[in-house]
Structure formats: C-alpha cells, structure tokens
C-alpha cells in the first residue's frame, strides 16, 4: 500500500514546531516540537504506549484545543478553527473518539444523525435516508433504535465512526479504534479503513486521508502507508512501510515483535 494517490501533492495537515498540551492539564506539554506534513490521501498510524500523549495529540490535531506552541494549518487555514465564517473548512475534518463518545439518551440512529441535524439543519425525516445508508454500511441496523448503554463497546465504536462520516469529511482522525475489540471486529475495522483509504463509494470513490492512533503497530503492517511513534514527548515520523521495517528505534522494534498480553 505504498503507492500514492494522484492528489498526494496537496498538503492537508501542516505542523511546524508544534507542541500539544495535555487534556488533563493544558499547562503541561504532552508532545513537543512536532514537524509533520500530511498529504491528501495519506494513511498515517501514530503509535505509542499508554500515556504517551496519543489522545492529547489527536485532540489538538482535531482542533479541540489550540497548539501550545508552533504553527498548525489545516487545508492552509490556521488552527484551531472556531469561527462560523471558516466552519466549512473545519467540517472537512472528522474525528472518531476512543469509545465513540455517544450521547446516552439518544439511540444509535439519533447519534449518527446529529451532524446532519446540527450542521445541515435537517429534520429526522430528511436525514433518514442518509442515516439508513450509514447504518447498513457499518452493520448497525439491528441496533438502530437501541441506546449506547444497551449495546457492546464494539458497536459503540462503530456508531462513533458512522457519526464522523456523515458529513463526508476529507480527513478522518481515529483515536485508538482497535482498542478493546475482538478479532472479528478488529478485522472489520481494518478492512473498512482500507476501503475508505482506497476510495469508498460512500465518498464517491475519493480516497479519504486517515490519521489513526494505536497501541500496537502489528495490525497496521501492509495497510497504513505512513508511520510515526510517540515516545518521551517526541513525535518521530518514520515514513513508509519499508522505513518502518528498517527502523532501529527501540520502541518500534518492541511494538513490532512483542507478544500479545497473556502469551
């Protein structure tokens, strides 16, 4: 999967000397001095152990908090984007939270419809066809009328993905999507993300730019095209699959060869 899509020259994420604060303490730096460029159609996996700052970094990338230091531009626009005048740029980026972060008082279908209700001002009936399509693609139709507390974590995470795709973003950020999943659901996620990266019919065949955080590099071998690791507050961009395999970075070797827990 090292072949680049035809629009790869377009820079969608551009960070220069960026530092990200910690979600629990914005005055503390979770990641420092990031130099990173993401081109349209890239498929990045940013891996690191628990507590390495993956979620902090991804939330800053999503624009939920500003960079503590440095310059970050999304599609050429300075981030974070909060103003209504630039909202259309902001909505070109979607975010899938670890665990889905669904509203418990709403059904899965209602959670998935929220972006269309809020940003497109559609009624439930007007959003219905798009929601049904997304429920089918993510195999959530049997649980459409269930609340998040009535379904397992596997399905909650899929509903979070479905919600993030409703506005057809050009860039999708996913926070540790494989965490806590069984083998069948892990396989589904990996295959579906492959389809999105290659150009899913949902997006009219346009390749989706993906940035995924992970605890383990092994599932992403042969799937993602670019790799980075977080260690000691440093963002280490490794590059392609071939460069990942050649890396002598100790954390990389550990994350590629360690046995799963319990073995």
Buried (B, 14 or more C-beta within 10 A) or exposed (E): BEEBBEEBEBBBBBBBEBBBBBBEEBEEBBBBBBEBEBBBBBBBBBBBBEEBBBBBBBBBBBBEBBBBBBEBBBBEBEBBBEEEEBEEBBBBBBBBBBBBBBEEEBBBBBBBBBBBBEBBEBEEEEBBEBBBEBBEBBBBBEBBEBBBEEBEBBBBBBBBBBBBBBBBBBBBBBBBBBBBBEEEBBEBBBEBBBBBBBBBEBBEEBBBBBBBBBBBBEBBBEBBBBBBBBBEBBBBBBBBBEBBEEBEEEBBEEBBEEEEEEE
